[in-house]
Every structure is written in structure tokens, then in C-alpha cells.
């Protein structure tokens, strides 16, 4: 009875953390710490080992925390020096006379960049450039905005560092870049190509006229600094591109992701010195570190602690036994259960708590003799990364695109349209995932 009371109380505290995320005006870190304190005190009363500081230190995945700090630092460096802005500008300028090609290239480039950098940053950079370019070319920007935001929603399926959730999963199960490419690369390619073709057929053609005479001449977009003036000096831009390539190689060849992140951060600081007040340039890692959003780092640490408490009082074991029994030792059924359950939960609540809750569950299932790593973890990754796309508020990139569209009076890029089109494609991606898992289980 005591154990049941503890489980219910800690679970209520965890759900409190999830609920507070829906109230954006509230300081979720403050309330998260309150719920941790309540859950930790209650657990300490009944479970002596949770009274030690060592318990809380050991349950935090410090490799993930350090990597996230370095990754966020690199993103801040690239954003402040407008490297991605310049990539977006060059794409638009080069393909402005071929509207269909511009659509495909924008979607592909933004998606590939989102496999490295968080999709929110890509949306914030590409959306304004798309709107300006489309208006200068006298075409509706909605189709291009829809294409970008829907495609970057599948970017996280390709790499172990494509999302914070993938970092957690890959660190837990020792998944390297090549594992993602081999196991999830085919899905990513199929999903991206089919999504682009369907968007072209059902969305793009309804918004623009593909006649060659409809495209504006290059001189007609002169005068807009967003398109005509480089965002960064060319030598510096090339150096940052080289640095980005080196960083990707480091992530591939170095198993310890935090070490690759640290080396990468030092490289980008070296490439991008900052100016003093007297105009002299100096290397400054502290400047970029001060711009990192540490709230998310603290939130991850809090979630690690919560999962430790849930494991200590037996809730995780209870969920593990339910899923194992429902699957009836059938690997395909188990993978589909994982895919659908994580998709639904990620669509309803933030996918980070869902990830951290399911990691010990998937670890338990992986250790059972009748299952192996491939299909179960593939289902986990697909469900976590795709499920949140059913609703625009489930994707930060979708919300950013809507906000930018609203600020720029893009009338045909509404919440209703994104909900309708994005929801259909989210369902399509999940169904495609089920078919892909069937191939992994029964064919490969």
C-alpha cells in the first residue's frame, strides 16, 4: 500500500512537470524544481538509497549534458555569424528562375541542415528568406513554407545528433552515425522523396504558376538587402563550411560525443573571433557560452532525476511488464506498440519527457532474449521524432514558421492549413514507418 501511494505521488509530480510545459508564460524550470523536491522527499522517506547525493549524481547522463552544451554553443556561433542565413540566400538567388527547382532545393538543404542543427533554428533562418524571395518573384510563399517545415520534421530520423531525443537514445544504446545511416537512412530517403513529390503535386501546383514567364528577372529583386547583400564575408563563410564538415566527421569517427562536441566548439571559436570595443579581435568561448539557453540543460537534468525516482519506486518496471506481456513475445507487434505509443504521447506532450521515460523500458526489452536492437529502437526513434508533428504546437519549427508568417501577413499560411497538411503528412510518415519496420522484421 505504501509503495502504491509513493508511485502515485511521484507520477503526479512528473505529470505536473509535463502540464506546466503547456503554460508558456510560466517559468517551467522553477516549477520543475518544486516537483522534483516533492517527489524526491517522498521517495527518500520510503527508499533509503535515494537520500544520498550520489544517487542523483549517478542517474544524470553527464555525457549528454556536456554534449548539449557544446552543441548549443556551436549553433549560437553559426547563428551569430549568419552562416545559415548565407546558405539560404545563396540557394534562393541561384534558383530564383526555376520555381520548382527552388522549392526542391530549399526543402532538401533545410532538411539536411536540420539533421545537424535543431529544426527551430533552421525555420527561423529560412522562413524570412523564403517570404522575401517569393514576394519579389510575385508568387505565394505558403507552399515553400509548408514544404520546408514539413520536411525538416523528418530530419531528426537520419543522425544521432539530429535532435535532443536522438542524442539521449544514441548515448544510452551506443548508436553511432553509421548505425543511423544503415538502419534509418533508407527510411529518411524514402520519406523525404515521397513527401516532396506529394507536396509538389497537391500543394505547390495549387499555389504557383510554373510558366517560365512568371518568374521575375534577377534585377527585379535588387534593392532587398536580405537577398542581395552577403550575410557574412566569403572567406569567413568558407572557413565555417569547412569547420562544419570537420565537425560532422568528428561526430562520425569519435565515439564519445561530448569529446567531439568540445573539439568542434573550439574549432568554431577559432574560426569566429569576436571584436573588442577597441576593434581588436580575440578568441572568446565565454561570449558564446553566455548566449546558450541553459534552461533546456537544467530541464534535461531534472528529467533524468525524475526517471531515476520512477525506476526506484517501480513504476518503470510496471510499464515494462505491461508492454512485454501485450507484445506476446512478437518482435513486430512490440515494435509497432513502441512506435504508436511514443507517437501518441509525443503528439500530446513534449517528446523529451516521453523519451526519457521510454529509454529504460526499451533497454529492458532489448535485454530480453527474444528481441534484438534493430526494429525496436528504430520504432522508438521514429515514434519520438515524428509523433509530435500531428499538431503544430508539437513542433517548435512549425510554431516558428507560423509566427513568422503571421508577422509578415502571409494569409494563406494559417494554423488551420498547417494543421491539416502537417497532420496528414505526420500520419503518412507514421504509416510509412510501420511499413518500414515490417521490412526490417520480415525481410532484412
C-alpha positions in Angstrom: 0.0 0.0 0.0 2.8 2.4 0.9 4.6 1.6 -2.4 1.4 2.3 -4.3 1.0 5.6 -2.6 4.6 6.6 -3.4 4.2 5.5 -7.1 1.0 7.6 -7.5 2.5 10.6 -5.8 5.8 10.6 -7.8 3.8 10.0 -11.0 1.6 13.0 -10.2 4.7 15.1 -9.7 6.1 14.0 -13.0 2.8 14.8 -14.8 2.9 18.2 -13.1 6.2 18.9 -15.0 4.5 17.8 -18.2 1.5 20.0 -17.6 3.5 23.1 -16.8 5.1 23.0 -20.3 1.7 23.9 -21.7 1.8 27.3 -19.9 4.5 29.2 -21.8 4.1 32.3 -19.6 5.2 30.3 -16.6 8.8 29.6 -15.6 8.8 25.9 -16.1 12.3 25.4 -14.5 11.0 26.9 -11.2 8.0 24.5 -11.1 10.1 21.6 -12.3 12.4 22.0 -9.3 9.4 22.2 -7.0 8.0 18.9 -8.3 11.5 17.3 -8.1 11.8 18.4 -4.5 8.4 17.0 -3.6 9.0 13.7 -5.5 12.5 13.3 -4.0 11.4 14.0 -0.5 8.5 11.5 -0.7 10.8 8.8 -2.2 13.5 9.4 0.4 11.0 8.7 3.2 10.4 5.1 1.9 13.6 4.3 -0.1 16.8 5.0 1.9 19.2 4.9 -1.0 17.6 7.9 -2.6 18.6 10.0 0.4 22.2 10.1 -0.8 23.5 12.9 -3.1 25.4 10.1 -5.0 22.0 8.7 -6.2 21.1 11.9 -8.0 24.6 12.5 -9.5 24.8 9.0 -10.9 21.4 9.0 -12.6 22.2 12.1 -14.7 23.7 11.3 -18.1 26.5 13.7 -17.9 27.9 12.9 -21.4 24.6 14.1 -22.8 24.6 17.2 -20.8 28.1 18.2 -21.8 27.4 17.4 -25.5 24.2 19.5 -25.4 26.2 22.5 -24.0 28.8 22.2 -26.8 26.2 21.7 -29.5 24.2 24.7 -28.4 27.4 26.7 -28.3 28.2 25.7 -31.9 24.7 26.6 -33.1 25.0 30.0 -31.4 28.3 30.7 -33.1 26.9 29.8 -36.5 23.7 31.8 -36.0 25.5 34.9 -34.7 27.9 34.8 -37.7 24.9 34.3 -40.1 26.3 31.2 -41.8 22.9 29.6 -42.3 21.5 32.9 -43.5 24.1 33.0 -46.2 23.3 29.4 -47.3 19.6 30.2 -47.6 20.3 33.4 -49.5 22.6 31.6 -52.0 20.0 28.9 -52.6 17.3 31.5 -53.4 19.5 33.7 -55.6 20.8 30.7 -57.6 17.4 29.0 -58.3 15.0 32.0 -58.5 14.4 31.5 -62.2 13.3 27.9 -61.7 10.5 27.9 -59.2 10.1 24.1 -58.9 13.9 23.6 -58.5 13.9 26.3 -55.9 11.2 24.5 -53.9 13.1 21.2 -54.0 16.5 22.7 -53.2 15.1 24.8 -50.3 13.4 21.7 -48.8 16.4 19.4 -49.2 19.0 21.9 -48.0 17.0 22.9 -45.0 16.3 19.3 -44.1 19.9 18.3 -44.4 20.9 21.2 -42.2 18.3 20.2 -39.7 19.9 16.8 -39.3 22.8 18.6 -37.7 21.2 21.7 -36.1 17.9 21.9 -34.3 15.0 22.4 -36.7 13.8 25.5 -34.8 17.0 27.4 -35.8 16.6 26.3 -39.5 13.0 27.5 -39.6 13.9 30.9 -38.0 16.6 31.4 -40.7 14.9 30.1 -43.8 11.3 31.3 -43.3 12.1 35.1 -43.7 14.3 34.5 -46.7 11.5 32.4 -48.4 8.9 35.1 -47.8 11.0 37.9 -49.1 12.1 35.9 -52.2 8.6 34.7 -53.1 7.2 38.2 -52.9 9.9 39.6 -55.1 9.2 36.8 -57.6 5.4 37.5 -57.3 4.5 34.0 -56.1 2.8 32.8 -53.0 5.2 31.7 -50.2 2.9 29.3 -48.4 3.8 26.2 -50.5 7.5 26.8 -49.9 7.0 27.4 -46.1 4.9 24.2 -45.9 7.5 22.3 -47.8 10.3 23.5 -45.5 8.6 22.9 -42.2 7.1 19.5 -43.0 10.4 18.2 -44.5 12.6 19.4 -41.6 10.2 17.5 -39.3 11.7 14.2 -40.6 15.3 15.4 -40.5 15.9 14.0 -37.0 15.5 10.4 -38.2 18.8 10.5 -40.0 21.5 11.2 -37.5 22.2 10.5 -33.8 22.6 14.3 -33.2 19.6 15.4 -35.3 17.5 16.1 -32.1 18.0 16.2 -28.4 15.9 13.0 -28.2 18.3 11.2 -30.6 21.3 12.3 -28.5 19.7 10.7 -25.5 18.8 7.5 -27.3 22.2 7.1 -29.1 24.1 7.7 -25.9 22.1 5.1 -24.0 22.4 2.3 -26.6 25.8 3.2 -28.1 24.4 4.0 -31.5 26.9 5.6 -33.9 26.4 7.7 -37.0 26.8 4.6 -39.3 24.1 2.7 -37.4 21.7 5.6 -38.1 22.6 5.7 -41.8 22.3 2.0 -42.2 19.1 1.4 -40.1 17.3 4.7 -40.7 18.9 6.1 -43.8 16.6 4.2 -46.2 13.5 5.4 -44.3 14.8 9.0 -44.4 15.4 9.0 -48.2 12.0 7.3 -48.9 10.2 9.7 -46.6 11.9 12.8 -47.9 11.4 12.0 -51.6 7.8 10.8 -51.3 7.0 13.9 -49.2 8.5 16.3 -51.7 6.6 14.6 -54.6 3.3 14.7 -52.7 3.8 18.3 -51.7 4.7 19.3 -55.2 1.6 17.6 -56.6 -1.0 18.6 -54.0 0.3 21.9 -52.6 2.9 23.6 -54.8 0.9 23.4 -58.0 -2.2 24.9 -56.3 -0.2 28.0 -55.2 2.1 29.0 -58.1 2.1 29.0 -61.9 5.1 27.2 -63.3 5.2 29.1 -66.6 8.7 30.4 -67.3 7.4 33.8 -68.0 6.0 34.1 -64.5 9.5 34.2 -62.9 11.0 37.7 -62.4 14.3 38.7 -63.8 17.2 38.9 -61.4 17.3 42.7 -61.4 13.7 42.8 -60.1 14.8 41.6 -56.7 17.7 44.1 -56.4 17.4 46.5 -53.5 16.4 44.0 -50.9 19.4 43.5 -48.7 18.2 40.2 -47.4 18.8 38.7 -50.9 21.4 40.9 -52.5 23.9 41.5 -49.7 26.0 38.6 -48.3 25.3 37.9 -44.6 29.0 37.1 -44.0 32.3 37.7 -45.7 33.1 35.0 -48.2 36.5 33.8 -46.7 34.8 33.5 -43.3 31.8 31.7 -44.8 34.0 29.2 -46.5 36.0 28.6 -43.3 32.8 28.0 -41.4 31.6 25.5 -44.0 34.9 23.7 -43.7 34.5 23.8 -39.9 31.0 22.3 -40.2 32.3 19.4 -42.4 35.2 18.7 -39.9 32.6 18.8 -37.0 30.4 16.2 -38.8 33.5 14.0 -39.4 34.4 14.3 -35.7 30.9 13.2 -34.7 31.2 10.2 -37.0 34.7 9.0 -36.0 34.7 9.8 -32.3 32.5 7.5 -30.2 32.5 9.9 -27.2 30.0 12.6 -28.4 30.9 15.0 -25.7 34.6 15.0 -26.9 33.6 15.6 -30.5 31.4 18.4 -29.4 34.1 20.0 -27.3 36.6 19.9 -30.2 34.0 21.2 -32.6 33.2 24.2 -30.3 36.9 25.1 -30.0 37.3 24.9 -33.8 34.4 27.3 -34.4 35.6 29.7 -31.7 39.0 29.8 -33.5 37.3 30.5 -36.9 35.0 33.2 -35.4 36.9 35.6 -33.1 35.0 38.4 -31.6 35.7 42.1 -31.7 36.6 44.1 -28.6 35.4 47.7 -28.0 38.6 48.9 -29.5 38.1 46.9 -32.7 40.7 44.2 -32.0 39.7 40.6 -32.5 40.1 37.9 -29.8 39.1 34.4 -29.2 36.2 34.2 -26.7 34.4 30.9 -25.9 32.9 32.6 -22.8 30.9 35.1 -25.1 29.2 32.3 -26.9 28.7 30.2 -23.8 26.9 33.1 -22.2 24.3 33.0 -25.1 23.4 29.3 -24.6 19.9 28.7 -23.3 20.7 26.7 -20.2 17.1 26.3 -19.2 16.9 23.3 -21.5 20.0 21.8 -20.0 18.6 22.1 -16.5 15.3 20.6 -17.7 17.1 17.6 -19.1 18.9 17.1 -15.7 15.6 17.3 -14.0 14.0 14.7 -16.2 17.0 12.3 -15.6 16.3 12.7 -11.9 12.6 12.0 -12.3 13.2 8.9 -14.3 15.6 7.7 -11.5 12.8 8.2 -9.0 10.3 6.4 -11.2 12.7 3.5 -11.5 13.4 3.4 -7.8 9.8 3.1 -6.9 8.9 0.5 -9.5 6.7 2.5 -12.0 9.1 1.9 -14.9 9.2 -1.9 -14.2 5.4 -1.9 -14.1 5.2 -0.3 -17.6 7.9 -2.7 -18.9 6.0 -5.7 -17.8 2.7 -4.4 -19.4 4.4 -3.8 -22.8 6.3 -7.1 -22.7 3.1 -9.0 -21.9 1.0 -7.2 -24.6 3.6 -7.9 -27.3 3.2 -11.7 -26.7 6.9 -12.1 -27.5 6.3 -11.0 -31.1 9.0 -8.5 -32.2 6.9 -6.9 -34.9 4.0 -6.4 -32.5 6.3 -5.0 -29.9 7.9 -2.5 -32.3 4.5 -1.3 -33.5 3.4 -0.8 -29.9 6.5 1.2 -29.2 6.0 3.3 -32.4 2.3 4.0 -31.8 2.6 4.7 -28.1 5.5 7.0 -28.4 3.9 8.8 -31.3 0.6 9.4 -29.5 2.4 10.6 -26.3 4.8 12.8 -28.3 1.7 14.3 -30.0 0.0 15.1 -26.7 3.0 16.2 -24.6 6.6 17.3 -25.1 8.6 14.4 -26.6 11.6 14.9 -24.3 9.9 13.5 -21.2 8.5 10.7 -23.3 12.0 9.8 -24.5 13.5 9.7 -21.0 10.6 7.6 -19.7 10.8 5.1 -22.5 14.6 4.7 -22.5 14.7 2.3 -19.5 11.6 0.5 -21.0 13.4 -0.1 -24.3 16.6 -1.0 -22.5 14.6 -3.7 -20.6 13.0 -5.1 -23.8 16.3 -5.1 -25.5 17.8 -7.3 -22.8 15.1 -9.9 -23.3 16.5 -12.9 -25.3 13.6 -13.0 -27.8 14.3 -9.4 -29.1 17.2 -7.6 -30.6 18.2 -3.9 -31.1 17.2 -3.1 -34.7 13.4 -2.9 -35.1 12.6 -1.9 -31.5 15.0 1.1 -31.4 14.1 2.1 -35.0 10.4 2.2 -33.9 11.4 4.2 -30.8 13.3 6.8 -32.8 10.6 7.2 -35.4 7.8 7.4 -32.9 9.6 10.0 -30.7 10.6 12.2 -33.6 7.5 12.0 -35.8 4.6 11.8 -33.3 4.9 15.4 -32.2 4.2 16.6 -35.8 0.5 15.9 -35.7 -0.2 19.2 -34.1 1.6 22.5 -35.0 2.3 23.1 -31.3 4.1 19.7 -31.1 6.9 21.1 -33.3 8.8 24.2 -32.4 9.8 24.7 -36.0 6.1 24.7 -37.0 5.2 27.3 -34.4 8.1 29.5 -35.5 7.1 29.2 -39.2 3.5 30.2 -38.3 4.7 33.1 -36.2 7.0 34.5 -38.9 4.2 34.0 -41.5 1.8 35.9 -39.2 4.2 38.8 -38.7 4.7 39.1 -42.5 1.0 38.8 -43.3 1.2 35.5 -45.2 -2.6 35.0 -45.2 -2.6 31.5 -46.7 -0.2 30.1 -44.2 -2.6 29.7 -41.3 -2.7 27.4 -38.3 -5.7 25.5 -39.9 -3.8 24.9 -43.1 -0.6 23.7 -41.3 -2.7 21.5 -39.0 -4.5 20.0 -42.0 -1.5 19.5 -44.3 1.1 18.8 -41.5 -1.3 16.3 -39.7 -1.9 14.4 -42.9 1.9 14.1 -43.6 2.6 13.1 -39.9 0.1 10.3 -40.3 1.7 9.4 -43.7 5.2 9.3 -42.1 4.0 7.1 -39.2 2.3 4.6 -41.6 5.5 4.7 -43.7 7.4 3.9 -40.5 5.1 0.9 -39.9 5.8 -0.5 -43.3 9.5 0.1 -43.0 9.6 -1.8 -39.7 7.7 -4.7 -41.3 10.5 -4.8 -43.9 13.2 -4.8 -41.2 11.5 -7.6 -39.3 10.3 -9.9 -42.1 12.7 -9.2 -44.9 16.0 -8.0 -43.5 
